[in-house]
Amino acid sequence: MRTARDRIRHAISFEIIGLATVTPLGAWAFDKPLHDIGVVGVASATLATIWNYIYNWIFDQAMQRLRGTTRKTALVRIAHTVLFELGLLIVLLPLIAWYLGIGLWEALLMDISFAAFYMAYALVFNWAYDRLFPLPEWKDEAAQMATAKR
């Protein structure tokens, strides 16, 4: 399982890269001032960072109990991403509507757009992160699987 330090590195790097990408895209796509999208983005990123840490810890605990490993298949990665974004959507919807002075429907469309971006981004980021920072247990599992196939 990942250490607290590793989880913090993961969450912060995820949010910084995501925020740097989504803020100008969101301002352009929704014809809103960069500053306003930036404020919503920073508030969202802060909440998402906290949620990311908690959610990933809970998800890993559940995987360890249910499957005996934290190694994720493609299907598990997709479920992981969708469930994360759904939880975040529920929290962010009223924040976006209130700060931007827009209706809930417009905020929902905006939030869904951001969630769609972040789902694709999260899938790619997490896969890359796992490749850059693999856990020792995954190397041991791969070695055991290779030995078993011989």
C-alpha positions as CSV (number, residue, x, y, z in Angstrom):
1,M,0.0,0.0,0.0
2,R,1.1,3.6,-0.6
3,T,2.6,5.6,2.2
4,A,1.1,8.9,3.5
5,R,4.0,10.8,1.9
6,D,3.4,9.1,-1.5
7,R,-0.3,9.8,-1.3
8,I,0.3,13.4,-0.6
9,R,2.8,13.7,-3.5
10,H,0.2,12.0,-5.7
11,A,-2.7,14.2,-4.7
12,I,-0.8,17.5,-5.0
13,S,0.8,16.7,-8.3
14,F,-2.5,15.6,-9.7
15,E,-4.2,18.8,-8.7
16,I,-1.5,21.2,-9.8
17,I,-1.2,19.6,-13.3
18,G,-5.0,19.4,-13.6
19,L,-5.6,23.0,-12.5
20,A,-3.0,24.3,-14.9
21,T,-4.8,22.5,-17.7
22,V,-8.5,22.9,-16.9
23,T,-8.6,26.6,-15.9
24,P,-7.8,28.1,-19.3
25,L,-9.9,25.5,-21.0
26,G,-12.8,26.1,-18.7
27,A,-12.6,29.9,-19.2
28,W,-12.6,29.5,-22.9
29,A,-15.3,26.8,-23.1
30,F,-17.8,28.6,-20.8
31,D,-16.9,32.1,-21.8
32,K,-16.2,33.1,-18.2
33,P,-13.4,35.2,-16.9
34,L,-10.2,33.3,-16.2
35,H,-10.1,34.7,-12.7
36,D,-13.6,33.3,-11.9
37,I,-12.8,29.9,-13.3
38,G,-9.5,30.1,-11.5
39,V,-11.2,30.7,-8.1
40,V,-13.7,27.9,-8.7
41,G,-10.8,25.7,-9.8
42,V,-8.6,26.4,-6.8
43,A,-11.5,25.8,-4.4
44,S,-12.5,22.7,-6.3
45,A,-8.9,21.5,-6.4
46,T,-8.5,22.0,-2.6
47,L,-11.7,20.0,-1.9
48,A,-10.6,17.4,-4.5
49,T,-7.2,17.1,-2.9
50,I,-8.7,16.3,0.4
51,W,-11.2,14.0,-1.1
52,N,-8.5,12.3,-3.2
53,Y,-6.5,11.4,-0.2
54,I,-9.4,10.0,1.8
55,Y,-11.1,8.3,-1.2
56,N,-7.9,6.6,-2.4
57,W,-7.1,5.4,1.1
58,I,-10.6,3.9,1.5
59,F,-10.5,2.4,-2.0
60,D,-7.1,0.7,-1.4
61,Q,-8.3,-0.6,1.9
62,A,-11.4,-2.1,0.2
63,M,-9.3,-3.6,-2.6
64,Q,-6.9,-5.1,-0.2
65,R,-9.7,-6.8,1.8
66,L,-11.7,-7.9,-1.3
67,R,-9.0,-8.8,-3.7
68,G,-5.9,-9.2,-1.5
69,T,-4.0,-6.6,-3.6
70,T,-4.1,-3.0,-4.5
71,R,-3.2,-3.7,-8.2
72,K,-5.9,-2.3,-10.4
73,T,-7.2,-3.7,-13.6
74,A,-8.4,-1.4,-16.4
75,L,-12.1,-2.0,-15.3
76,V,-11.2,-1.3,-11.6
77,R,-9.4,1.9,-12.7
78,I,-12.5,3.0,-14.6
79,A,-14.8,2.3,-11.6
80,H,-12.3,4.0,-9.3
81,T,-12.4,7.2,-11.5
82,V,-16.2,7.3,-12.0
83,L,-16.9,6.8,-8.2
84,F,-14.4,9.5,-7.3
85,E,-15.9,12.0,-9.7
86,L,-19.4,11.3,-8.6
87,G,-18.6,12.0,-5.0
88,L,-16.9,15.2,-6.0
89,L,-19.7,16.3,-8.2
90,I,-22.2,16.2,-5.3
91,V,-20.0,18.5,-3.3
92,L,-19.0,21.0,-6.0
93,L,-22.3,21.6,-7.7
94,P,-23.7,24.2,-5.1
95,L,-20.2,25.8,-4.9
96,I,-20.1,26.4,-8.6
97,A,-23.6,27.7,-8.9
98,W,-23.2,30.1,-5.9
99,Y,-19.8,31.6,-6.8
100,L,-20.5,32.1,-10.5
101,G,-24.1,33.3,-9.9
102,I,-25.5,30.7,-12.3
103,G,-28.4,28.3,-12.0
104,L,-28.1,24.7,-10.9
105,W,-28.7,23.4,-14.4
106,E,-25.8,25.5,-15.9
107,A,-23.6,24.6,-12.9
108,L,-24.5,20.9,-13.4
109,L,-23.5,21.1,-17.1
110,M,-20.3,22.9,-16.2
111,D,-19.5,20.4,-13.4
112,I,-20.2,17.4,-15.7
113,S,-17.8,18.9,-18.3
114,F,-15.1,19.4,-15.7
115,A,-15.8,15.9,-14.3
116,A,-15.5,14.4,-17.8
117,F,-12.2,16.1,-18.3
118,Y,-11.0,15.0,-14.9
119,M,-12.1,11.4,-15.4
120,A,-10.0,11.1,-18.6
121,Y,-7.2,13.0,-17.0
122,A,-7.3,10.9,-13.8
123,L,-7.2,7.6,-15.8
124,V,-4.1,8.7,-17.6
125,F,-2.5,10.4,-14.7
126,N,-3.0,7.5,-12.3
127,W,-1.8,5.0,-14.8
128,A,1.4,7.1,-15.4
129,Y,1.9,7.6,-11.7
130,D,1.7,3.9,-11.0
131,R,4.3,3.3,-13.7
132,L,6.6,6.0,-12.4
133,F,6.2,5.0,-8.7
134,P,5.3,1.3,-8.6
135,L,4.8,-0.4,-5.3
136,P,7.3,-3.1,-4.3
137,E,4.4,-5.5,-3.8
138,W,3.5,-5.2,-7.5
139,K,7.1,-6.2,-8.5
140,D,6.9,-9.2,-6.2
141,E,3.5,-10.2,-7.6
142,A,4.8,-10.0,-11.2
143,A,7.8,-12.1,-10.3
144,Q,5.6,-14.7,-8.6
145,M,3.3,-14.8,-11.7
146,A,6.3,-15.2,-14.0
147,T,7.7,-18.0,-11.9
148,A,4.3,-19.8,-11.8
149,K,4.0,-19.7,-15.6
150,R,7.3,-21.6,-16.0
